[in-house]
Amino acid sequence: MTVATVLQFVVVLGAIWMGARSSGIGLGLWGAVGLMVLVGAFGISPTSPPVDVMLIILAVIMAASVMEAAGGIDFLVRIAERIIRANPKYVTVVAPLTTWTFSFVAGTGHIVYPLLPVIYETAHRSGIRPERPMAVATIASQQAITASPVAAATAAMIGLFAEKGLTEWGLREILLVCVPATLVGVLAAAMVSMVLGTELKDDAEYQARLAAGEVPAPQPITTQAPLKPAAKLSAMVFLAGVALVVLFGFFPELRVLPGAKGPLSMPIIIEILMMSVAAIMLLVTRVNVDDVPKTATLRAGVVAVIGIFGLAWLGDSFIGANKDVIVPAIGDWAKVAPWTFAFGLFFASVLLYSQAATTRALMPLGVALGIPPQFLIAMFPSVNGYFFIPTYGSLIAAINFDLSGTTRIGRYVLNHSFMIPGLVATSVSVATGLAIAKMIF
């Protein structure tokens, strides 16, 4: 590699490091600073910003935000609560499958937060070590993001394939590989979690805290506040929109207009459908439109868009300017063992805390290296490395909701409750995905 390429790479890493320190919108803003340095100091011509990806995310987030404002998220959570509480003995398996399902449907892992106290109470009441279902359920809620048809990360993959002219690869292929792959990964993590840690009755530390009154006794199930009037209706409309997205993704012939030579691209279909779904929900639920911008879903979506705007633009521009240097340098290695690219995706996601931002920042390199699209899809779940350093919001929430103290960060930081379930779920998902991709493509 040339000295100029190395210096540019240092600028990219510096921007990522500063963005990771700031977190949130800082990822995107520092990405823009890095791009400014590459343009001003090295004369690099920036590529086009990832407009389609940002528009897909905005469209989906708008629909999900209207649903949240109308109470639809609360309605879905109530259903999940009933499922978890109905199977207390098998909570370590049922809880992660439930959080995976509802994250898959909603396109966001934030749905796990209100379920964490339910998972804790169900496990604790049944004498099951709460760490087991709490940790794996948190991991499962993020694994589903790389299988959801309406997640920001999936939008990033769809947009990338569209930009690179790989029109035969899209939502259908992603779902065919990632849905079974991540489910197998979550089930494997659940099976492993069932034997992690000592039983509560044999846990000396827990028993000592229980005897000292530091662990609250299991609480009775309290009466919940009534749902908003349009909660169920908003959820049904949103789910209908998700079903239509999947339908159009699986059957491209439904996207062919009269006289057209080919089908409309999936980014356009998703943008039209989800914005329309948001408008229909506003009409039928009569939700106060001013409540929509206040939702947690919309705030998280805007943060994701800004992160992709700056960081993905920075990565695309760096790779585009140095493709002739980067590809020959590591191309042979990638061709011999393309699966090793998953390690790069994993460790990048550890820093970026965003599946979508990691996808947009690094997946273009995989395309440039000539890694077959089906294998890039199979490696997609490896962008779920957020759990490696236990500072992500849902991890901290799980630790705080586990009043027994079994879900925790270890003395050496990395020996925390989420490490083994996370590594098992991610590695099994990628391995399963690679096997499926090889069989069906």
N, C-alpha and C positions, 0 to 999 in steps of 0.2 A: 504493500500500500504506500501511497505517496504521503509526504509530510502534510500536505494540504488536507488530504482525506482524514488523516489522524486528528489534526487540529479541529476539523469540522465535527468529527465524531465526539471529541471532548466537549465541544459547544453543545451538542445534542444531549450528552449525558449530564452536563451542567444544568441545562434547562429542565431536564426531567428531575434531577435531584432537588432543584429549587422548587419546582412545582409540587413534588412529593412532600416537601417540608411544609408548604403552604396548604396542601390538600384542597379539596373542593374546586372552586373556579380557578384556583392558583395553577392547577395543571395546564389549563388552556392559556392563561395569561403568560405564564413563563415559557410556554411553547412558542407563543408569538414573539417573545423577546429573543429566544434562540434563533427563530427564523430571521428576525431583523439583523442579528449578528452575521448569519450566513450570507444574507443578501448584501449587507453593507461592507463587511470585511472580506468576504471571499468572492463576491460577485455572482453568487448562485441565483439563477432564475427560479423563482418559486413556482411550484406546480399549481394547478387549480385547487381551491379548497374543496373539501368533501361535502358539497352542497346537498346531494341526494341523501346521504346518510343523516345529516342534520335535519333535513325535512321529514324523513321517515320517523325519526325519534320524536320530533315535535308533534307530528300528527298522532302518533300512538299515545304520547304523554297527554295530549289534550283530551283524548277519549278516556283514558284512565283517570285523569284529574276530575273530569265531570262526574264519572262514576263515583269517585271518592267523595266529592262534594254532596252527591245525592244519597250517600250512605251505602253504596254498593260494596265497597271494601269491607265495611262492618258486616254486611250480610254474608259475604264469603267467609269471613273469619268465624262467624257463628256456626256455619256449617262445618268448618274445620274443627272447631272446638267439640262439637257433638261426636265427630268421627274419632277424635283422640280419646275423649272420655269414655266412649263406648267400648274401648279395647285396652283397659288399663294394664293387663298382664303383658301385652305385647307392644307397649308404648315405644320401646326402643326401635321397633320396626315401623309401626303405624305412624308415629310422629314424623319421621323424615319423609316417608312416602306422601304424607299429607302436605307438608310444607313444600315438597317438590311439586306436587300437583297444583297447589294454589299459586305458587310463584310462576309456574308454567302458564297458567291461565291469565294471570294479571300482568305478567311481564316484568315484575319487580320483586326483589327479595325482601322489600320492606314489609311485606305482609307477615313476615315471621315475628315481628316485634310483639303484637298483641297475643300471639300464640305461645310465647315463651313461658309466661306465668302459668298457663293452662298445662303445658307439658311438665313443668316443675311439680305442680300440685298433684297431677295424675301419677307421676312416678313416685313422688314422696309418699303419697297416701297408700300406694301399693307396695311400699318397702323396696322399690327399685332405686338403685343409685342414680340420682337425677343427672349426673354428669353424662351418662350414656346417651339418653335420648336428647338432652339439651344440646350437646356438642354436634351430634350427627344431624339433627334436625336443622341446625344453623347452617351446616355445610350443604345440606340438601337444598336449602332455599336458594343458594347461589349456583349450585350445579344446574338447576332448572333454567337459569338465565341463558345458558348456552344451548338450550333446546326449545326455548319459547319462541313462537312465531311473532310475538309482539314485544320482545325485549330489545333494548338499545344495542346490545352486542350482536344479536342476530341481524338487526338492521345494518350494522356496520359490515357484516359479512356479505349480505345481499348487495349492498351498495358497492362494495369492493369488486365483487364479481362483475357487476354491471359496468363499472368504470373500466375494468381491464378487458372488456369484450368477451368475457366468459359467460355468455348469456344462457348457455345450456346448464349452468350450475346456479342454483338458487335455493329458495325456501324448501321445495320438495326434497332436494338432496340433503339439505341440512337436517330436516326433520327425520328423514329415513335413517340417518346415521346417529344423530345426537340424542334423539328421544330414547331409543333402546340403550344406547351406550351409557348415558348419564343415569338412567334407571338402574342398570346393572351395577354401575359404580356406587350408587347410593345404597343399594341392597347389600353389596359387599361391605361397605363401611358400617352398615347397621349390624351385620352379622359379627363383624370384628368388635364393634362397640359393646355388644352384649357380654363380652368377657373382660372388658377393660376395667381396671380398678377393683378394689375389694368390695364385697357386699356390704351394705350399710350396717348390718348386724355385726360384722367383723371389722368394721373400720373404727379403730381406736380413737382417731382424731374426731370423727363425727360423733361417736358415742360420748366423748368427753364434752364436746360442745352442747350436745343434747342434754346431758345431765346438768350442765351449768346454766341451762335455759337460754343459750345463745341461738338455738335453732327453733324457730316458731313451730308449734304443732300444726299439722295439716289443717287448712281452713275449710269450713263448709262452703259448698257452692252457693254463691250469692245470686240474688235476683239481678238480672242485667237490665240496663236502661233500654227502653223500647227503641227499635230501629226507626229511622226516618221513613216517612210514608212511601217514598219512591225508591227505597233501598233495593228491594227485590227486582223491580222493573229495570232500574239502571244496570244492575248486574246482568240481567237477561239480555238487554240490548247490547251491552259490551261483549258478552259471550257470543252472541250472534255475529257480531263484527269479526271476532277472532275466528269463528268457524268459516266465515266467508273468505278471510285471508288465506286460511289453510286450503280451502276448496280451490281458489284461483291459483294457489301455488302448486297444487298437485295436478291440476288439469289446465295446462297452458292454452288449450283450444278454446276455453271459456273467455280468454283474454283477446281473442282475434276479432277485430272490428271488420264489418263488411268491406270488402275490397282491399283490405290490408294484406301485406305479404307475410307478416309475422305477428305474434302476440304482443300486446302492451307489456312493458317491463314491469316486474314486480314492485320496484320502488314507486312507480306511479300508481299502481293499483292500491298499495298499502296506504299511500298518502291520501288518495281520494276516499277510500273506504273508511279509514279511521277518523278523518275530519268530518265525514258525513255522519258517522256513528256519534261523534261528540255533539254535532248539531241536533240530531234526532233525540239524544238523551236530554239536551237542554229543553227541547220542545215538550217531550212527553212527561218529564219529571218536574218541570217548572222550577228547577233548582235556581237559586239566586246566582246569577252569573258572576257577581263580585266575589263569591266564595271560592270560585275555581282557582284563581291565582294564589289563594292562601293555602292550598293543599300541599302536603308534604310531597306528593307525587310530582306535582308541577315543578316544585323547587328542585327536586332531585333530577328531573328531566332537563331543566335549564342548565344545571351544573354539568350534566353529561354532554350536552351540546357544546358548551363552551370548552370543555376539556378536549373534545374531538376536534373542534374548530382549530385550536392552537396547536395541540400536540400532534394530531394526525397530519396536519399541514406541514409541520416541521419535519416529521419523519418521511413523508412522501417526497418533500423537496430534497432532503439529504440523499435518500436512496436514488431518486431520479438523476441527481447531479453526479453521483458516484457509482452508478450501476456498472459501468465498464471496469471499475476497479474491484468492487465488492463481489460481484457474481463470480468472476474467475477465481478469486481468492478462496472462497468457501463453497463454490458450486460443486466441485467433485465430491467433497465431503457430504454435502446435502443429497447428492444423487445416490451415493452408496448407502447412506443411512438417513433417509428423510425424516424418520421419526424423531431424530435428535433435535429437530427444530422445535419440538414441543418444550424442551428445556428452556430455550430462549423465551418462548411465550410465557412459560410459568414464572420465571424469575423477573421478567418485565412486569408482569401483573402484580408481583409482590411489591414492587416500587410504586406502581401507578394506582393501585386500589380501584381499578375500573376495567371490567371486561371489555367494554366498548372501546375505550381509549387504547387498551393494549392491542385489540384486534386491528384497529385502524393504523396504529403506529408500526406494527411488526408484520402483519399478514402480507402487505405489499412486498416485503422482502422475500417471503416464501414464494409468492408468484414469480418474482424476478429470478429466483434461484431455480425455477422450473419444477418445483415440487408439484405433483399432480393435485388438482383441486380436491379430489375425493379424500386425499390424505390430509390436506389442510383442514378440511371439514372434520375429519376424525381427530385432529389435534386441537380443534376448537375448545374442548373442555379444559385444556391446560391453561387457559387464561383465568382460571379460578384460583389462582395462587394467593389471593388476598389474605387467607387465613394464616400464612406462614409466620408473619410477625403479628402477634395478637393485639392489634390496635384498631381493627375495623369495628364500626359501630355495632353490628349485630353480635360480634363476639363479646364485646364489653357488656352489651345488654344481657346476654345469656349468663355471663359470670355474675352480674348483679341480681338477676332474677332467681338464681339458684341460692336460696337462703340456707341450704345445707352446707354450702362451702365446698362441695365436691367439684364443681366446674370452676377451674382456676388457671392462673398463670403460674408455672413452676418457678423454682428458685433460679433456674438458668434461662428463664424467659421463653426459650424455644420449646421447652418440655411442658407445653400447655395442653389443655384438654382437647383442643381442636386439631392438634398436629397429626395424630395417627388417623382419625376418621377422614381428615382432609386429604392426606397423602394417598390413602387407600382409595377414596372416591375418585380422585383425579387420575391416578395412574390406571385404575381399572377402567374408567370411562374412556381414556385415550386408547388403551390396549384393545378394548372391545370395539371402539370406533374404527380402529385400523383393520381389525378382522372383518367387520361388517363392510367397510369400504372395499376391501379386497374381494369380498364375495359377490357384491351386487353391482360393482362398476367395472 
